[in-house]
Amino acid sequence: MAKFKIFLQNVLLLTATFLLMRSVGVYFNVYLTNRLGADGMGLFTLTGSVYGLAMTLATSAVTLAATRLVSEAMGESTDGSGKESGRILAAMKACIGYSLFFGTLAGGLLFLFAAPIGKVILSDERTIPSLWLLALSLPFQALTSALSGYFTAVRRVSKNAVTQIFEQGLRIGITVLLLTYFTSGGLETACLWVVAGGVAGNLFSFLYCFFLYVRDLRRYHRGRVADPDEMAPMKKKLLGIALPVAFSSYLRQGLVTIEHLLIPWGLKKKGDSQTEALSTYGIMQGMALPVVMFPYAFLSPFCNLLIPEIAEKRAAGDTLGVQRITERVFRFVLAMGIGTAGIFLCLSSELGTVIGGSREAADYIRLLAPLVPIMYLDTAVDSILKGFNEQLFCMRVNILDAALSVLVVLVLLPRVGIYGYIIEIFACELINASLSVMRLMQVMEIKLSPWMVLRPLLAIFGATTLSRFIFAATIPYATDGWVLAAHVLVIALLYMGFMALPKAVGKVKHIFTPRQQTTVFTR
């Protein structure tokens, strides 16, 4: 019960943190779009896709490795001898050295090849200064990722939460300051200031995270040192976990980067100009997708904490506990995903207009809404599989997903425009989620019921219908942010009420059902 209480507290804390960051992030994207323009946002997003590939090399799966190694060290030491401290410190020493090597390598490569990437691959020399600046932050990002894995494993996720809030606040504050007081230089300079704000946030968040890590070591591992006997096997174990996932990540992220670079190319092949292609890409990536992924703030902390929970229970041999967690996760994720999709379908016009300021954004939100439950379920299942030592399978599926994405974008975008990208997202997510769920059912026995889908479908239909009736009589169309928030809240409360209704009816029925008479036979 104590462990469940800690797990629940961590989930709630991270959920609040992610919700705050997502809320601020969505409105910050709107601010950036207004300052840079849709084409400027598209240019900035293209630069970010290259940075994403460099980040994949810099981190090289160190967060997963640190979480797994520390969680298993805790799960294997159950005799109360305190040997886990030496193992944990050995794991972290190996992870920090690993992340420092790959972070420096990635930063150096991006800095050296920024010019050819900007000129040849991105076909826009305005991105080169931003790439140079981004290269400087990669070693710090890699080290922060290793420390983040440690705090997740030891269930002190408040450290991660504070670090993320600190980073987000600095990034936004510095970016707004630079864009406000240094307005000359055109679009290239504006994008550079946005990047500078992010780099400054990354640097200061690493320093703060490292400070918290040192304090944590003094408090919980006072007088302990890394067990020298554990170093060699720990490094071997680290490489066994991280490198296969890392190499798979390189391939997958490379394909994802190619996919994102192909989107403006495909739109131009369809007949759009460079500015129109970047504008469409900017609206999709900078407005519609952030709104659709916003509720992920409620799910992401839950999924991140599943990995150490599953890994520790698996190390302890608690198969029944893993199965029980998995079945609960399915119910929770499907209920959340279907409810979220219903809200997006019901309020897509209002969301696109109020948050994105664009009717195009509203159309994209409406089209992507049915995909939300599948995306959320796929994320949760991947977390369970990673905790169950199935990370290589997850990466193989993700590579297949990315390869299919590139192929579909290459074929469809020149013919049907941005709707080809939406078709690609649907097709690849369906394949990815189906393969992951089938693999999970192979490695463990879980009981799935159609009621897991039917119940939330009926509940969200009732909630959206009733809320529309209520608001139609008062405010027909939400053009104000507060009215829109109230409408979302009403739907969410009605949805939770309808979801709880069968249990409530069952309890009432149980109260008013007379007890069956028992006949006692005597000789």
C-alpha positions as CSV (number, residue, x, y, z in Angstrom):
1,M,0.0,0.0,0.0
2,A,2.9,2.4,0.8
3,K,4.5,1.8,-2.6
4,F,1.2,2.3,-4.4
5,K,0.7,5.6,-2.4
6,I,4.2,6.7,-3.6
7,F,3.4,5.7,-7.2
8,L,0.1,7.6,-7.1
9,Q,1.8,10.7,-5.6
10,N,4.4,10.6,-8.3
11,V,1.8,10.2,-11.0
12,L,-0.2,13.2,-9.7
13,L,2.9,15.3,-9.4
14,L,4.2,14.6,-12.8
15,T,0.7,15.0,-14.3
16,A,0.4,18.4,-12.8
17,T,3.9,19.3,-14.1
18,F,3.2,18.0,-17.6
19,L,-0.2,19.7,-17.7
20,L,1.4,23.0,-16.7
21,M,4.2,22.7,-19.2
22,R,1.8,21.6,-22.0
23,S,-0.5,24.5,-21.3
24,V,2.3,27.0,-21.3
25,G,3.8,25.2,-24.4
26,V,0.7,25.4,-26.5
27,Y,0.2,29.1,-25.8
28,F,4.0,29.7,-26.3
29,N,3.7,28.1,-29.8
30,V,0.8,30.4,-30.6
31,Y,3.0,33.3,-29.4
32,L,5.9,32.1,-31.6
33,T,3.6,31.7,-34.6
34,N,2.3,35.2,-34.2
35,R,5.9,36.6,-34.0
36,L,7.6,34.4,-36.6
37,G,4.6,33.8,-38.9
38,A,3.4,30.4,-40.1
39,D,6.3,30.1,-42.5
40,G,8.8,31.1,-39.8
41,M,7.3,28.5,-37.5
42,G,7.8,25.9,-40.3
43,L,11.4,26.9,-40.7
44,F,12.0,26.6,-37.0
45,T,10.3,23.2,-36.9
46,L,12.5,22.0,-39.7
47,T,15.6,23.0,-37.7
48,G,14.1,21.2,-34.8
49,S,13.8,18.0,-36.8
50,V,17.6,17.9,-37.4
51,Y,18.2,18.7,-33.8
52,G,16.0,15.8,-32.9
53,L,18.2,13.4,-34.8
54,A,21.3,14.9,-33.0
55,M,19.6,14.6,-29.7
56,T,18.9,10.9,-30.4
57,L,22.7,10.4,-30.8
58,A,23.5,12.5,-27.8
59,T,21.2,10.6,-25.4
60,S,21.6,7.2,-27.0
61,A,18.9,5.6,-24.8
62,V,20.6,6.6,-21.6
63,T,17.4,7.5,-19.8
64,L,15.9,4.1,-20.3
65,A,19.3,2.4,-19.3
66,A,19.6,4.5,-16.1
67,T,16.0,3.8,-15.2
68,R,16.3,0.0,-15.8
69,L,19.7,-0.4,-14.1
70,V,18.8,1.5,-11.0
71,S,15.3,-0.1,-10.7
72,E,16.8,-3.6,-11.1
73,A,19.5,-2.8,-8.5
74,M,16.7,-1.9,-6.1
75,G,14.6,-4.9,-7.0
76,E,17.5,-7.4,-6.6
77,S,18.6,-6.2,-3.2
78,T,15.7,-7.2,-0.8
79,D,17.7,-8.5,2.1
80,G,18.1,-5.1,3.8
81,S,21.9,-5.2,3.6
82,G,22.1,-1.9,1.8
83,K,24.1,-3.3,-1.1
84,E,21.8,-1.5,-3.5
85,S,23.6,1.8,-2.8
86,G,26.9,0.6,-4.2
87,R,25.1,-0.9,-7.2
88,I,23.1,2.3,-7.8
89,L,26.2,4.4,-7.7
90,A,28.0,2.1,-10.0
91,A,25.1,2.2,-12.5
92,M,25.0,6.0,-12.4
93,K,28.8,6.4,-12.8
94,A,28.6,4.2,-15.9
95,C,25.6,6.1,-17.3
96,I,27.1,9.6,-16.7
97,G,30.3,8.5,-18.5
98,Y,28.3,7.1,-21.3
99,S,26.1,10.2,-21.8
100,L,29.1,12.5,-21.6
101,F,30.8,10.6,-24.5
102,F,27.8,10.5,-26.8
103,G,26.7,14.1,-25.9
104,T,30.1,15.4,-26.9
105,L,30.2,13.3,-30.0
106,A,26.8,14.5,-31.2
107,G,27.5,18.1,-30.4
108,G,30.8,18.0,-32.3
109,L,29.3,16.4,-35.4
110,L,26.3,18.8,-35.5
111,F,28.7,21.8,-35.2
112,L,31.0,20.5,-37.9
113,F,28.3,19.6,-40.4
114,A,25.8,22.5,-39.7
115,A,26.7,24.3,-42.9
116,P,26.2,21.5,-45.4
117,I,23.0,20.4,-43.5
118,G,21.6,23.9,-43.8
119,K,22.6,24.5,-47.4
120,V,22.0,21.0,-48.9
121,I,19.5,19.1,-46.8
122,L,17.3,22.0,-45.4
123,S,17.9,24.1,-48.6
124,D,17.9,27.2,-46.4
125,E,21.1,28.9,-45.1
126,R,19.2,30.8,-42.5
127,T,19.2,27.6,-40.3
128,I,23.0,27.3,-40.0
129,P,23.5,29.7,-37.0
130,S,20.7,28.0,-35.2
131,L,22.2,24.6,-35.8
132,W,25.6,25.8,-34.5
133,L,24.0,27.1,-31.3
134,L,22.0,23.9,-30.8
135,A,25.2,21.8,-31.0
136,L,26.5,23.5,-27.8
137,S,23.6,22.2,-25.7
138,L,23.8,18.5,-26.6
139,P,26.3,17.4,-23.9
140,F,24.2,19.0,-21.2
141,Q,21.0,17.5,-22.6
142,A,22.6,14.0,-22.5
143,L,23.8,14.4,-18.9
144,T,20.4,15.7,-17.9
145,S,18.8,12.6,-19.5
146,A,20.9,10.2,-17.4
147,L,20.1,12.1,-14.2
148,S,16.4,12.1,-15.1
149,G,16.5,8.3,-15.4
150,Y,17.9,8.0,-11.9
151,F,15.2,10.2,-10.3
152,T,12.5,8.2,-12.1
153,A,13.9,4.9,-10.9
154,V,14.2,5.9,-7.3
155,R,10.7,7.4,-7.3
156,R,11.8,10.9,-6.5
157,V,10.2,12.4,-9.6
158,S,9.6,15.7,-7.9
159,K,13.2,16.5,-8.8
160,N,12.5,15.9,-12.5
161,A,9.3,18.0,-12.2
162,V,11.1,20.9,-10.7
163,T,13.9,20.7,-13.3
164,Q,11.4,20.7,-16.2
165,I,9.4,23.6,-14.8
166,F,12.7,25.5,-14.3
167,E,13.8,24.8,-17.8
168,Q,10.5,25.7,-19.4
169,G,10.3,29.0,-17.5
170,L,13.8,30.0,-18.4
171,R,13.3,29.1,-22.0
172,I,10.2,31.1,-22.4
173,G,11.4,34.1,-20.4
174,I,14.7,34.4,-22.2
175,T,13.0,33.9,-25.6
176,V,10.4,36.5,-25.0
177,L,13.0,38.9,-23.8
178,L,15.2,38.4,-26.8
179,L,12.3,38.7,-29.3
180,T,11.1,41.8,-27.6
181,Y,14.3,43.8,-27.3
182,F,16.2,42.5,-30.4
183,T,13.8,42.9,-33.3
184,S,16.2,43.6,-36.2
185,G,17.7,41.0,-38.4
186,G,14.6,39.4,-40.0
187,L,13.4,35.8,-39.8
188,E,16.9,34.2,-39.4
189,T,17.7,36.3,-36.3
190,A,14.2,35.7,-34.8
191,C,14.7,31.9,-35.2
192,L,18.2,32.2,-33.6
193,W,16.7,34.0,-30.6
194,V,14.1,31.2,-30.1
195,V,16.9,28.7,-30.2
196,A,19.1,30.7,-27.8
197,G,16.3,30.7,-25.3
198,G,16.0,26.9,-25.5
199,V,19.8,26.4,-25.2
200,A,20.0,28.7,-22.1
201,G,17.1,26.7,-20.5
202,N,18.9,23.4,-21.2
203,L,22.2,24.6,-19.7
204,F,20.6,26.0,-16.5
205,S,18.3,23.0,-16.1
206,F,21.4,20.7,-16.3
207,L,23.2,22.7,-13.6
208,Y,20.1,22.6,-11.4
209,C,19.5,18.9,-12.0
210,F,23.1,18.0,-11.2
211,F,22.8,20.0,-7.9
212,L,19.7,18.0,-7.0
213,Y,21.5,14.8,-7.8
214,V,24.5,15.6,-5.6
215,R,22.1,16.5,-2.7
216,D,20.3,13.2,-3.2
217,L,23.5,11.2,-3.0
218,R,24.5,12.9,0.2
219,R,21.1,12.2,1.8
220,Y,20.4,8.6,0.7
221,H,23.9,7.2,-0.1
222,R,26.0,9.0,2.5
223,G,29.4,7.5,2.8
224,R,28.8,5.0,0.0
225,V,30.9,4.7,-3.2
226,A,30.4,2.9,-6.4
227,D,31.0,-0.8,-5.8
228,P,34.2,-1.5,-7.8
229,D,33.2,-5.2,-8.3
230,E,30.0,-4.0,-9.9
231,M,31.5,-1.5,-12.4
232,A,32.6,-4.0,-15.1
233,P,29.4,-6.0,-15.1
234,M,27.3,-2.7,-14.8
235,K,29.0,-1.2,-17.9
236,K,28.4,-4.4,-19.8
237,K,24.8,-4.4,-18.7
238,L,24.5,-0.7,-19.7
239,L,25.8,-1.3,-23.1
240,G,23.6,-4.4,-23.5
241,I,20.5,-2.3,-22.7
242,A,21.4,1.0,-24.3
243,L,23.3,0.3,-27.5
244,P,20.7,-1.9,-29.3
245,V,18.0,0.6,-28.5
246,A,20.3,3.5,-29.4
247,F,21.2,2.1,-32.8
248,S,17.6,1.4,-33.5
249,S,16.8,4.9,-32.3
250,Y,19.3,6.4,-34.7
251,L,17.7,4.6,-37.6
252,R,14.2,5.5,-36.6
253,Q,14.9,9.1,-35.8
254,G,16.8,9.4,-39.1
255,L,13.7,8.1,-40.9
256,V,11.5,10.5,-38.9
257,T,13.8,13.4,-39.9
258,I,13.6,12.4,-43.6
259,E,9.8,12.2,-43.3
260,H,9.6,15.8,-41.9
261,L,12.0,17.1,-44.5
262,L,9.9,15.4,-47.2
263,I,6.6,17.1,-46.1
264,P,7.5,20.7,-47.4
265,W,9.1,19.0,-50.5
266,G,5.9,17.0,-51.2
267,L,3.7,20.1,-50.7
268,K,5.8,22.0,-53.2
269,K,5.5,19.1,-55.6
270,K,1.7,19.4,-55.2
271,G,2.0,23.0,-56.4
272,D,2.5,25.1,-53.2
273,S,5.2,27.8,-53.0
274,Q,8.1,27.6,-50.5
275,T,6.2,30.0,-48.2
276,E,2.9,28.2,-48.5
277,A,4.5,24.8,-47.9
278,L,6.3,26.1,-44.7
279,S,3.0,27.7,-43.6
280,T,1.0,24.5,-43.9
281,Y,3.7,22.5,-42.2
282,G,3.9,25.1,-39.5
283,I,0.2,25.0,-38.8
284,M,0.1,21.2,-38.6
285,Q,3.3,20.8,-36.5
286,G,3.1,24.1,-34.5
287,M,-0.7,24.3,-33.8
288,A,-2.8,21.2,-34.6
289,L,-0.5,18.5,-33.3
290,P,0.4,20.3,-30.0
291,V,-3.3,20.7,-29.3
292,V,-4.1,17.1,-30.0
293,M,-1.1,15.9,-27.9
294,F,-1.9,18.3,-25.1
295,P,-3.9,15.8,-23.0
296,Y,-0.9,13.5,-23.2
297,A,0.3,15.5,-20.2
298,F,-2.1,13.4,-18.1
299,L,-0.7,10.1,-19.6
300,S,3.0,10.6,-20.1
301,P,3.9,10.7,-16.3
302,F,1.9,7.5,-15.8
303,C,3.7,5.7,-18.7
304,N,7.1,6.9,-17.6
305,L,6.6,5.5,-14.1
306,L,5.3,2.2,-15.5
307,I,8.9,1.3,-16.7
308,P,10.5,1.1,-13.2
309,E,7.4,-0.4,-11.6
310,I,7.3,-3.3,-14.2
311,A,11.1,-3.7,-14.2
312,E,11.3,-4.0,-10.4
313,K,8.3,-6.4,-10.2
314,R,9.8,-8.5,-13.0
315,A,13.2,-8.6,-11.2
316,A,11.4,-9.7,-8.0
317,G,9.5,-12.4,-10.0
318,D,6.0,-10.9,-9.3
319,T,4.3,-12.0,-12.5
320,L,0.8,-11.6,-11.1
321,G,1.6,-8.0,-10.1
322,V,2.7,-7.2,-13.6
323,Q,-0.5,-8.7,-15.1
324,R,-2.7,-6.8,-12.7
325,I,-1.0,-3.5,-13.5
326,T,-1.2,-4.2,-17.3
327,E,-5.0,-4.8,-17.2
328,R,-5.6,-1.6,-15.2
329,V,-3.4,0.3,-17.6
330,F,-5.6,-0.8,-20.6
331,R,-8.8,0.3,-18.9
332,F,-7.4,3.6,-17.9
333,V,-5.7,4.5,-21.2
334,L,-8.7,3.5,-23.3
335,A,-11.0,5.5,-21.1
336,M,-8.8,8.5,-21.3
337,G,-8.1,8.2,-25.0
338,I,-11.7,7.8,-26.1
339,G,-12.8,10.6,-23.8
340,T,-10.2,12.9,-25.2
341,A,-11.1,12.1,-28.8
342,G,-14.7,12.8,-28.1
343,I,-13.8,16.3,-26.7
344,F,-11.7,17.0,-29.8
345,L,-14.5,16.0,-32.2
346,C,-17.1,18.0,-30.3
347,L,-15.0,21.2,-29.9
348,S,-12.6,21.1,-32.8
349,S,-13.9,24.3,-34.3
350,E,-13.6,26.2,-31.0
351,L,-10.2,24.7,-30.2
352,G,-8.8,25.6,-33.6
353,T,-10.2,29.2,-33.5
354,V,-9.5,30.0,-29.8
355,I,-6.1,28.3,-29.4
356,G,-4.7,28.1,-32.9
357,G,-6.4,31.1,-34.4
358,S,-6.9,29.2,-37.6
359,R,-9.7,27.4,-39.3
360,E,-7.1,25.1,-40.9
361,A,-5.9,24.1,-37.4
362,A,-9.5,23.2,-36.5
363,D,-9.9,21.0,-39.6
364,Y,-6.6,19.2,-38.7
365,I,-7.7,18.7,-35.1
366,R,-11.0,17.2,-36.2
367,L,-9.3,14.8,-38.6
368,L,-6.7,13.7,-36.0
369,A,-9.1,13.2,-33.1
370,P,-10.1,9.6,-33.8
371,L,-6.5,8.6,-33.7
372,V,-6.0,9.8,-30.1
373,P,-7.0,6.5,-28.3
374,I,-4.7,4.5,-30.6
375,M,-1.7,6.8,-30.0
376,Y,-2.2,6.8,-26.2
377,L,-2.6,3.0,-26.1
378,D,0.5,2.5,-28.2
379,T,2.5,4.7,-25.8
380,A,1.3,2.8,-22.7
381,V,1.9,-0.6,-24.2
382,D,5.5,0.4,-25.3
383,S,6.2,1.4,-21.7
384,I,5.0,-1.9,-20.3
385,L,7.1,-3.8,-22.9
386,K,10.2,-1.8,-22.1
387,G,9.8,-2.6,-18.4
388,F,9.4,-6.3,-19.5
389,N,12.8,-6.2,-21.3
390,E,11.1,-6.0,-24.7
391,Q,12.7,-2.7,-25.7
392,L,14.3,-4.2,-28.8
393,F,10.9,-5.3,-30.1
394,C,9.5,-1.8,-29.5
395,M,12.4,-0.3,-31.5
396,R,11.9,-2.8,-34.4
397,V,8.3,-1.8,-34.6
398,N,9.1,1.9,-34.4
399,I,11.6,1.5,-37.2
400,L,9.0,-0.2,-39.4
401,D,6.6,2.6,-38.5
402,A,9.1,5.3,-39.5
403,A,10.1,3.5,-42.8
404,L,6.4,3.1,-43.8
405,S,5.9,6.8,-42.9
406,V,8.7,7.9,-45.3
407,L,7.3,5.7,-48.1
408,V,3.7,6.9,-47.7
409,V,4.7,10.6,-47.5
410,L,6.9,10.2,-50.6
411,V,4.0,8.7,-52.5
412,L,1.0,10.5,-51.3
413,L,2.0,14.1,-50.5
414,P,2.8,15.1,-54.1
415,R,-0.7,13.8,-55.1
416,V,-3.1,14.8,-52.2
417,G,-1.1,17.4,-50.2
418,I,-1.2,17.6,-46.4
419,Y,-4.0,15.0,-46.3
420,G,-1.5,12.4,-47.4
421,Y,0.5,13.2,-44.2
422,I,-2.7,12.6,-42.2
423,I,-3.4,9.3,-43.9
424,E,0.2,8.3,-43.2
425,I,-0.2,9.1,-39.5
426,F,-3.4,7.0,-39.3
427,A,-2.0,4.0,-41.2
428,C,1.3,3.8,-39.3
429,E,-0.1,4.3,-35.9
430,L,-2.7,1.5,-36.4
431,I,0.1,-0.9,-37.5
432,N,2.4,0.1,-34.7
433,A,-0.3,-0.2,-32.0
434,S,-1.6,-3.5,-33.3
435,L,1.9,-5.1,-33.4
436,S,2.7,-3.9,-29.9
437,V,-0.6,-5.1,-28.4
438,M,-0.2,-8.6,-30.0
439,R,3.4,-8.8,-28.6
440,L,2.2,-7.9,-25.1
441,M,-0.4,-10.6,-25.3
442,Q,2.3,-13.1,-26.2
443,V,4.6,-12.3,-23.4
444,M,1.9,-12.2,-20.7
445,E,-1.7,-13.3,-20.2
446,I,-4.1,-10.4,-20.0
447,K,-7.8,-10.3,-20.1
448,L,-9.3,-7.8,-22.5
449,S,-13.0,-7.1,-22.8
450,P,-15.0,-5.2,-25.5
451,W,-16.6,-3.3,-22.6
452,M,-13.3,-1.5,-22.2
453,V,-14.0,0.3,-25.5
454,L,-17.8,0.3,-25.5
455,R,-18.3,1.8,-22.1
456,P,-16.2,5.0,-22.7
457,L,-17.7,5.3,-26.2
458,L,-21.2,5.4,-24.7
459,A,-20.1,7.7,-21.9
460,I,-18.4,10.3,-24.1
461,F,-21.4,10.3,-26.5
462,G,-23.7,11.0,-23.7
463,A,-21.4,13.7,-22.2
464,T,-20.8,15.6,-25.4
465,T,-24.5,15.4,-26.5
466,L,-25.7,16.7,-23.1
467,S,-23.1,19.4,-22.9
468,R,-23.9,20.7,-26.4
469,F,-27.6,20.9,-25.3
470,I,-26.6,22.9,-22.2
471,F,-24.3,25.3,-23.9
472,A,-26.6,25.7,-27.0
473,A,-29.2,27.3,-24.7
474,T,-26.6,29.7,-23.2
475,I,-23.5,30.2,-25.4
476,P,-23.9,28.6,-28.8
477,Y,-20.2,29.1,-29.8
478,A,-17.2,29.4,-27.5
479,T,-15.0,32.3,-28.9
480,D,-13.5,33.0,-25.5
481,G,-10.8,30.9,-23.8
482,W,-12.5,30.8,-20.5
483,V,-15.8,29.7,-22.0
484,L,-14.0,27.0,-24.0
485,A,-12.3,25.8,-20.8
486,A,-15.7,25.7,-19.0
487,H,-17.1,23.7,-21.9
488,V,-14.2,21.2,-21.7
489,L,-14.6,20.9,-17.9
490,V,-18.4,20.3,-18.2
491,I,-17.8,17.5,-20.7
492,A,-15.0,15.9,-18.6
493,L,-17.2,16.0,-15.5
494,L,-20.2,14.5,-17.3
495,Y,-17.9,11.9,-18.9
496,M,-16.6,10.8,-15.5
497,G,-20.1,10.7,-14.1
498,F,-21.3,8.5,-17.0
499,M,-18.3,6.2,-16.6
500,A,-19.0,5.8,-12.9
501,L,-22.7,5.2,-13.5
502,P,-22.6,1.4,-13.9
503,K,-20.7,0.9,-10.6
504,A,-23.2,3.2,-8.8
505,V,-26.2,1.3,-10.2
506,G,-24.5,-2.0,-9.2
507,K,-24.0,-0.8,-5.6
508,V,-27.7,0.4,-5.4
509,K,-28.9,-2.9,-6.9
510,H,-26.8,-4.7,-4.3
511,I,-28.3,-2.7,-1.4
512,F,-31.9,-3.3,-2.4
513,T,-31.5,-6.9,-3.5
514,P,-32.7,-9.2,-0.6
515,R,-30.3,-11.8,0.6
516,Q,-30.9,-15.3,-0.7
517,Q,-32.3,-17.7,1.9
518,T,-30.1,-20.5,2.8
519,T,-31.7,-23.8,3.7
520,V,-29.9,-25.9,6.4
521,F,-30.5,-29.6,6.2
522,T,-30.1,-31.6,9.4
523,R,-30.3,-35.2,9.9
